[in-house]
Amino acid sequence: MLASFFLSFFSMPRDVKPRFVVLYGSQKGQAQSIAEGIAEEAEEHGLVADLCCLNQNEKYNLEKESALVVFVVSTTGDGEPPDNALQFVKRIKKRTLFPDHYKHLLYALLALGDTNYANFCNCGKTIERRLQELGAKQFYPTGYADDGVGLELVIDPWLEGLWSAIKDALSKMASNRTAQLNENMDDPSKEVPDSSLLNIQLNLLSIADKQKCEPDSQYASPLAVSDVRPASSTGSIGLAFQSTSTVSVSAPKIQACSEGVPHVSLAASLTSSLPPLSESSLNVPTLPPPYLAVTFQETDAMEQAVEPLNKETLYQVPISKAVQLSKGDSVKTAILLELDISAFPSMTYQPGDSFDVFCPNRAEEVEQLLHRLGLQDRKYHRVQILLRDDTKKKGAQVPPHIPQNISLLFLLTWCLEIRSVPKKAFLRALVEHTSDSAQRRRLQELCSKQGAADYNLFVRDPCLSVSELLAAFPSCSPPLRLLIELLPKLQPRPYSAASSRLRHPEKLHFVFNMVEFPSCSGRPAGRRGLCTGWLFDLVNPGLVFPEKAECSSSLALPKIHVNLRPNCSFRHPSDPSVPFIMIGPGTGVAPFIGFLQQREEERKENPEAKFGETWLFFGCRYRDRDYLFREELENFVSSGTLNHLKVCFSREDRKDEEEPPSAAQPRYVQHNLLLCCQQVTNILLRQNGYIYVCGDAKNMAKDVNETLVEMIKTDLQVDQLEAMKTLAGLREQKRYLQDIWA
């Protein structure tokens, strides 16, 4: 047996690379992009990665997997797994699995989430908890990346340390197998393990030696020769989610103005930086490998991109009424829309349910982009998209959200999110298509590890769009292929139902605030939100104002495409005797209008039934400008449908804006909560009541959550940790529900 082993070992090819598995679950493409970046960088480290989506069951088998496994997963909705990870999570949560089911498995996990929302990184935490319950072991600590502050703050260092962790784990595995081999050699009766494992160990040593002895120029990013000199390849992966190489990019030469005085920028901006960044060598991501080939086919038809392609699966419903709820210029513009769903009996909903509105990119922005790409004369041409034969991208495929045989105009109007904030991979790719050296250098800075603060300040935080970025760098002329490869799918926008079908049969109401993006470096003039601006423009000719009873125009209002969202859990208690508390400042009150309409109709139908106590905490800026649904809410109180209405006004009768709120003058909903501490905690802790929070995730929802913890601490006389556990218990029981947005 030993003779055959050594014969097989010495006759084996010596270029066998150690293998590991990369699995991802992704809703909007970020986790997938990270996983693809890991798989692509593996070759640079002398490794080979098998890349699979978690729903591709036929391509991987964790039950028999002997290689290391790296998970990259995001979280969506109310802590739910992405659609393509849902079945995997259900599978590993089966209670019929034994505690040693995955005892052979070594894994690392990177979870993506957003602390502005409840259940931060819940999908990643769920997978990790279950893997460990089934015997799996970590070979590298889990990373929890927070989109609320910047994913790269965790992703960069996590990915930087991943490669040494993989090699250490592989080396230990090979050492263990070698020890087992030696033991088996001493005992001829034992089976000899696979000889390829020893070859892997030798190959690992070879990799380490090569990194110490050989120059790394082969891994340097392919930038212009004049801008780069080879340097160390031990870099980090930026928000681009691609592999990085440390490249030294020379600082731009100081240019003199006409008087001969050197021109020095006095402040950093989107297009210019200051020392030390402007004088630094940079860690920039490796150029994302191209993988698509795009051609055009001329056609005689001039197709107008007026409707989404998947309209057959959507409801096209007319807007039957549009009312402006707010007044004055000092508050956000709030609009109530009524949809006529009478033609769609299958479109049933409950108060609190959500639905998607499908909106196009703005026509003028599409035209600007066509002009910038130099394709305005081809906007009616058919776009043919194929995979390149020579691509090096792992798992490359034509984006599934882009159908075949569509016009270029349709592609840019309905398929790509041209308003999306450019990722660092996109900035890195733009470098290759920028002719001006100073602009090229600035793009390198913005996508580099050293330029992370500038990227956040000038790109991420102001939500700069692709078009705005291109306008700021006029010498940049990217090909259409680049946009198709790197821009995400145009997503529908979710809204909450603000009505009850018992009160408004065959109607669906919803409310939105006009989103406004202020001017900034890179955006000379402010702009409106994509969907809210589009909806406002649609209904503006027929808009009803609060002080007018009639429509300002007799023009017919248009139709929009919508679709009900599945798995809605934000619903009032099924048992009418259960008390519940609603917290919804601003347009966050919308679903609670539906709750109360439903409750009022149920009370009329069953006057003898027992109905639980209802509370609503509402807040706005001014009593006479943005107190939404004031008359309807007061009528709910008069009818006994709403037992307690607590309202506060954050900007009213306050001479000093820094003056702290008093008990007599609460400013925000959490202040009113504190004033009602005993009643609220009694409902939640002793009457099995429910509490609902709807509105802003970044500030209000966090403040309310912290206030609830303090109230529970006071009521139960427990410490912070116990109070947090109690509140978490309410979440698990689905008695603390949130419908929040950032």
N, C-alpha and C positions, 0 to 999 in steps of 0.2 A: 504493500500500500504506500509506504513512504517513498519508494522509488518512483512510483507513478506520480506521486504528488510533486516531487522535485522536477521530474521530466516535464510535467504540465506547467510548472511555475517558470522554468527557464525558457520554455518555448512560447510563453505568452507575450503579446505586444506590451511594450513598456509605457505606452501613452494612455493607459486607462485613467480616466479622471474620476475623482470622488464625486458621488452624486448626492443631491438632496432634493426635496420636494417643496414647491411653493404652491400654497392653496389660498385662494382669495374669495371673499364675498363682498360685493360692491353694488351700491345702489345708483350712484351718479358717476362712477368711473374713477374716483380718486384712489380707492384701495386697489383696484385693478391696475392702475398706472404704477403704483408703488411696487406691486408684485411683479409686473413686467420689467420694471427697472432692476429689481433684484435678480431676476432670471437673466437679463442681458449682461449685468455686471459680473455674473458668476464666472464667465469665461476668462475675464481679466485676472481672476484669482485662481485660475487653474482648476475650476470646478465646473460641473454641469448641473443645471437645474431643470427639473420637470415641472412645468407650469400648468396648473389646472384651476378652473373655477370650481367652487364647492358643489355646484349642481351637475358637474360632469362625472357622474358616478362611474361611468365605464372606463375612465382614464386613470383612476387611482383606487387604491384599496388599503385603507389604514389598518384593517384587521391583519394584513400580512406585510405591512410596510416595515422594512428594516433600516431604511435611510432616515436621516434627520428630516423633520417637517417644519416648515415656516408658514404660519398663518398670518394673513393680512385681512382684517375685516372691519367694516364700518357698521354704524348703527343708524337706523332710520325711524321715522315716526316717533311713537312713544316708547322708545327703547327696543324696537323690534329689529330682528335680523333683516338684512337686505333680501329682496325677493329671491336672488340666486343662492342664498345661504339658508333659506327657511327650512327646506326639507332636511338638510344636513343637521341643523340644530334639533329638529324634531326627532331625527334618527338617534342621535347620541343621548337624548334625554329619556329614551325608553327605560323604564325601571326594570325591565327584564334582563338588562345587561349585567354581567357579573362585575364585581369590583376590580378584577384583574384583566378586564377586557382589553385595555390598552397598556398593559404593564411593559410591553416591548417598545413603546413609542417614546421618542425623544423629540421635543417640540420647542419652538419659540413663537411668540405671538405679538403682533403689533395691532393695537385697536385704535380706531379713529372715532372721535365723538365731538361733542360740543357742550361745554358746561353751561351754556345758556339754556339748555334743555334738561328736563328731568332724565334720570336713568342714563347718566353719562357713560359712554362706551359699554352699554349693557350687553350688546351682542358678544363683544370680545370677552367680557367678564363671564358671561354664561358659558361660552365654549371652554374657557380656561377652567372654570370651576368643575365642569362636567368631565373634562379630560383628566383632571387630577383625581376626581372621584373614581374614575375607571382605571387608575393606576399609571397614567402617563407621567413623565418627568420632564421638567424644564431643563434645557441646556443653556438658556440665555434669558435674563429677566424680561418680563413683559413691558412693552411701551404703551402708554396711554396718551395719544396725541389729541390736543384740544383745539378745535377750529375756532373756538371763541377768542383765543389769544394768539393763534398762529400754529398750525400743525408742525411747521418746521422746527419749532423749539424742542420737540421730542423726537420727531422723525430723523433729523440730522444726526444727533449723537447716537440714536438707536441703530441706525443703519451703519454708521461708522464703526461701531463695535461688533456688528453682526458677523463680519467676515472672520475675525480672529476667534470669535466664539464657535463658529462652524468648524474651523480648522482644529481648534482645541478638542471639540467634541469628537470629530472624526479621528483625530490622533488617539484619543483615549479608547475609542471603540476598536481601532486597529490594534492598539497595545493589548487590550483585553483579549482579542482574538488571537494575537501572537502568543500570549501566555497560555491560552487554551491549546494552541497548536503544539507548544513545547510539551505541555502536559500530555497531550495525546500521543506525541512521538515516543514518550517514555512508556506509554501503555498502548501497544499495537492493536489492542482489541477495540480501542475507541476510534470513532470516525474522524477523518481529517477534514477540517473546515475548508470552505471555498478558498482556493489559493489566490483569488483576485483580491481578497482583503489585504493580504500581505503586500501585494503590488500597490494597493491604494496607500498603504502606510509609507512605502518607499517613495511614492509619488508626492505625498505630502511633504516629505523631507526635501524632495527635489524642488517643490514650489518655494519653500522657505529659503533654500539656498539661492535660487534664482532671484528672488526679491532682494536679497542682500547684496548680490554680486553684479547684477545686470542693470544697465540704465533703464529708466522707465519711459523713454520717449515714445515707445510704441503705444502707450496708453494715453498720451497727452491728447487733449481735445483738438480737433482739426481746425484751429483758428488760422487767420491770415499769418503768414510767416513773419511779417514785419512786427506783429503784435505779440508774438509768443516765443519763449525759449523753453525747452523741456525742463521739467522739474519733477519732484517726487509725485508719485501717484496715490499717496495715502491721503485722500481727501474724504469729504463727506457727501452724502446725498442731500441736495437741497429740496425745497418745496416742489422742484421740478419732478421729483420722484424718479429721477434717472441717476445712473452712476456718475460719479464726479472724478475728475483728475485735478490735482493742483497744478495750475498753469500760471506762469508769471506774465501778467499783461502789463506792458509798459505804460506809464502814465502819459497822457497827452501832452504834447509840447505846449508851453505857454505862448499864446499868440499876442503879438503887439497890435495895439490899435493905431490909427492913422498918425497920432502924435508921437508914436514910438514908445508909449508907456505900456508896460505889460497889462493885459486884461486879466483881472482877477475877479472871480465870482464872489459876491458878498454873502450869498445865502444859497444853501442847497435847494434844489428843486427837482422835478421829475427829470429834467434834461441835463442837469449839471450837479456835480458833487463838490465837496470840500475835503481838504486834507483831514485826517490821514487816509480816508478811503480813496481819494483821487490819486494818491501816490503809492497805493498798496499793490502787492501781488495778490492775485485773486484765485480762490477755489471756485471754479465754474463747472456746471454740470457738463457731462459728455453730451455731444450732439445727439438728440434722439434719432434713431435710424429711420430713414424714409421707408415707407412700406406700401404706398399707394401710387398708382399711375392713373392720371386723370386726362381724359380726352373729351373733345366736344363734337357733337353731331348736329349739323345745321338742319333746321326744320322750317317749313313754310308757316306753321301755326305760331301765333303770338299768344302763348298761354299766359293768362293772368293768374297770379298766385293769390287767390282770394280765400281759399278754404284749405284746411289741413287734409293731407292725403288719406288719413284713416277716418274720414268723416262717417263711413258706414258704421263704425263701432261707437260713434258719439251721438249725443242728442243735440240737434240744432234747434234751439228754442228762441222764440221772440222775446224781446224785452218789452213788457207791457206798461211799465211805469218806471220813472227815474226821479228821485226826490233828493234835493240837497238838504241835509239835516243840520249842518252848521251854518253860522252866520259870521261875517266879519273876516278881515284879513289876518288877524293875529292868532288864528287857530287853524288847524289842519282842515282841509276840505273833506267832509264826510258825505258820502253818497249812498242812498238806499236804492237798490235795483230790485224790481219785481219781474220774475220770469214766468211766462205762461207755459206750463208743462201739460196742458190739457190734451195735447195730441200724443202724449206718451204715458199711457196708463201703467207701464212697467217701471216708470221712474218714481218709485216710492222712497220716501225718506222720513226720518224721525228728527225732531228738534235736536240740534247739536251735531247732526251728521255733517260731514264735509263733502265737498265736490270740487272737481277741477274745472278751471276755465282755460281753454286753449286759445292763446293769443299769438299773433304773428310779430316778427320784428318790425320796427317802424319803417315805412316805405322810404322815407328820406335817408335813413341810416343805411338801408340796403343799397340805395343808389350811390351814396357816398363811398361805400365799400367797393361796389362795382367799379366806380371811377378810379379808386385808389389801386385796385388790382389790375386796372387797364383792361377790364372785361365788359365795359358797358355796352359794346356792340355785340356781345355774345349772350346777353341775359336771357334770350329766348331759346338758345341752343340747348340740346339735350346733353346732360353730363353723363359720361361713361366712367365708372370707377372700378378698377381692377387691382388685384394684389400684384406687386412687383415680383418678378421671378428671382431677383437678386437680393431681396430684403433679408436683413439679419435680425429683424424684430421677432422675438419669441411670441408664438401664438397669434401672429398677425392675421387680421380678418377685416373685410370691408365693414365699416361701422353699421350695425344692424338697424340703426334709426334712420339711415339714408336709403330710401328705396331706389331701385333702378328706373331708368327711363323718365327722369324728371328734368325740368328745365333748371338752368342756373339760378334764375329768379326765384323759383320755388325752393331750391336748396337753401338759399340765404334767407328766405322769408320764413320758412316753417321748420327747417331741420337743425340749424346750428344756432347756439346761444351766442350771438355776436356781442351781446351786452355782458358776457361773462368776464370776470376779472382774470386777466392773463396769468397763467401759472408760469413758474420759472422755466419749465421746459420750453414753453412757447417763446419766452424772451430769449432763451439760449438759441433757439432755432432762428429767430429773427436776425441775430448777429450775422449769420451767413448771407443775408440778403440786404445788408446795410452798407452803403458805399462810403459814407462820411466816417472818417476815423474817430472823431470825437463822439459821434452818436453811437458808433459801434462799441467804443469803450464804455459808455454809460449803460448800454444794454448789458454788457458783461458785468458791470458793477451790480446792477439791479438783480441779476440772477445768481450772483455769487454768494458764498457763505458770509464774506465780509460785508456785503451790502444788504444783509437781511433787514436791518433797521430802516434803510431807505426804501426797500421794497414794500415794507409794511406801511410806511408813512406816505409814500407817493403813489402806490398802486393798490395795495390790498385794502387799507382803511377807507380811502375815498371811493372804493368800488369803481375804479377806472375801467372802462370798457376797452375792447380790442380796437375799435375805431378811434377812440380818444388817444390810445397809445400810439397808433400809427400816425395820427395827426401831429403828435409831438415829435416824431422822428421821420421827417419827410424824405430822407434818403433811403428809407427801408421799403423794399418792394417785394413782399413775400409772394410765392405762388399759391394758387388756390389749393393745391394739394396739402400745403401746410395747415391751412385752416380746417380742412376736413379731418386731418389726422389728429389735431391737437385741441380743437374746440369741442366742448361737450354738447350733448343733445339739448335742444330747446325744450325746457320743461314746462308743463302746464302749471298754473298758479292755483293753490288750494284756497277755498273760502268756506266759512261755516254758514249753515242754514240759519236764518234769523226769523223763522216763521214756523207755524204748526199747520199741518194740512187740515186739522179739525177747524181751525179759524179761517184759513185761506185755502179752500179746496182748489186743486189744480194750479196752485201758485207756489213759487219758491222765492223767498226774499233773501238777500244778502247785503252786507254793508262793507264798504271799504273806505279807507283814508287815502287821499291822493299822496303818493310817495314823492318826496322832493329830494333830489341830490344837489347839494350846493356847489357853487363854483369852487375850483381848487387849482393847484398847479397841474396842468394837463387838461383841465376842463374850464375854458374861459367863461362859459355861461352854464348856469345850472340846468338840470334836466329832470324830467318826471320819470317815475317808475314805468317799466315797460307795460305791464298789464293794466295798472291803474290809470296811466296816461291814455292808453288805447281805449279803455272803457269810457273814460270821461269824454274823449273826443267823439265816441260813438253816440253818446246820449245827450251831449251838450245842447244840440238844437231843440230837444224836447224836454229839457230839464225843468222840473217843478221846484220853485224856491219856497222856503218856509212861509214867507209872507204872502204868497200867491196861492189861490185855490185852483187856478187853471194852469194848464200847460202853457209855457211861453211860446210854443209853436205847435202847429197842427201836423208837423212832419211825422211820418211813421217811424217808429224806433226800429232798429235793426235786430238781426238774429245773431246769436253767438253759439259756439260749440262747447258743450259741457259734458261731464261724465261723473257719475257718483263714485266716491272713493270707497273701497272695501274696508272691512274690519273697523268700523267706527265703534268706539267704546265710550265716547263722551256723550252719555245720555242720562236723563234724570232717572231716579230710582224707579224700578218696575213696581215696587210696592208704594202706593200713594200715601200710606200712613207714615212713611219714613221721612224725617225732617232733612232738609238740605240747605246748604249755604252756597251762595254764588258770589264770586268776586270777579268783576269785569269792568275796569275803567276804560273810558274811551270806546272804541269800536269793539272792545272785548265784551261789551254787554250784549252783542248781537245774538249769540246762541241762547242767552237767558231770556230774551224776548220770546223766542220759540218755546222755551220751557214753560214760561208763565202763560202764554196763550194756550198751550196744551192743558195746563193745570186748570185754567179758568173754564175751558170747555168741558173738562172732565167733571168739575164741580157742578156745572149746570146739568150734565147728564145723570149724575149720581149725588143728588143733594144730601142724602142720608149717610153717605160714606164718610169714613174718617180720613182726613188729610193732614199730613205732617206739616210742621211749621216751616216757613220759607223765609230766607234772609237774602238780601241783595246789597252788596257793597259796591257802590259806583263812584267814580271820580272823573273829573275833567278840569279844564282850566278856569272857565268862566260860566256862571250860572245862566247868563243870557246869550251865550254864543255857541257853546258846544255841549250843552246838557242834552245828549241824544235821547230820544224817545221819552222826553220828560212827561208829556201829557199821558202817554200810554202807561208809564210806570206809576204815576199818581193814581190813575184809574184802577190799576191792579191793587193798589193799597186800599182804595175806597171799597172795592168789591170783596176784600178779604182774601184775595188770591195770593197777594204778597203781604206777609205779616210785618216785615221790618225792612225799611228802605233807608240805608245809611249813605249819604252823599257828601262828598267833600270837593272843594274847589281850590286848586293849587295856586292860582294866580290872583285870586280875588281878595280885595281889601287888605293887601299886604304892602305896607309902606316900605318895609325893609325886607328884601328878598332873602337875606341871610338870617332873618328872625326865625328861631326854631318854632315848630308847631306847638301849640298849647292844647290842653285837653278840650278847651272850648272852641278851638279853631283847628281841627285836624286838616292836614294838607293832602295826605295821600291815603289810599285805602287801608294800608297797614296800620295807620294811626287810629282809624275808626275800629279796626279789628281789636286793637289793644283796649279800647274803651269798652268793648263788649266781650272781654276775655272770658268771664265766667260763663256767659250764655253760650259762646261758641265752643269752648272746651267741653261743656256739659253735653252739647249735641253730639260732638265727635267721640267723646270717650265713654259716655254713659247711655246714650240713646241710639248708638249705632248709626248715626247720621252720616251724610255725605258732604263733601266740600269740593267745589269746582272753581278752577282758576282759568281765566281766559284773557289773553292780551300779550303784552310785551314780555319777552323772555329775559332780556338782558338786564333789566332793572326791576320792574314790578314783580315778576314771578319770584325772583331771588329774594327780594325784600319781604314778600308775603311768606315765603317758606321760612326765612329766618325768624319772622315774627311768630309764626305758628310754633316753632321750636321753643321760643321764649315763653309763650303762653302755656305750653305743655309742661315745661320746667316748673313754672309757678304753680300750676294746678296740681300736679302730681308730686311736687317737692322732690324732683329728681335732678341729676346732673345733666350736662349737655348731651353726652353720649346716649343716655337712656331716653332722653326726649327725642333725639334723632331716630333712635330705633323704633319708638312708638309711632312717629310720623311715617317712617318707612313701612311699618306694619299696615298703616292705613292705605298706602300705595298698593301694597301686595293684595289687600282685600278689595282693591278697586273702589275705595271710598274716598280717596284723594286723587282727583283727576284733573289733568291740565290740557288745555288747548292753547298752546303758546307759540309765538314766532319771534325771530330775531329781527 
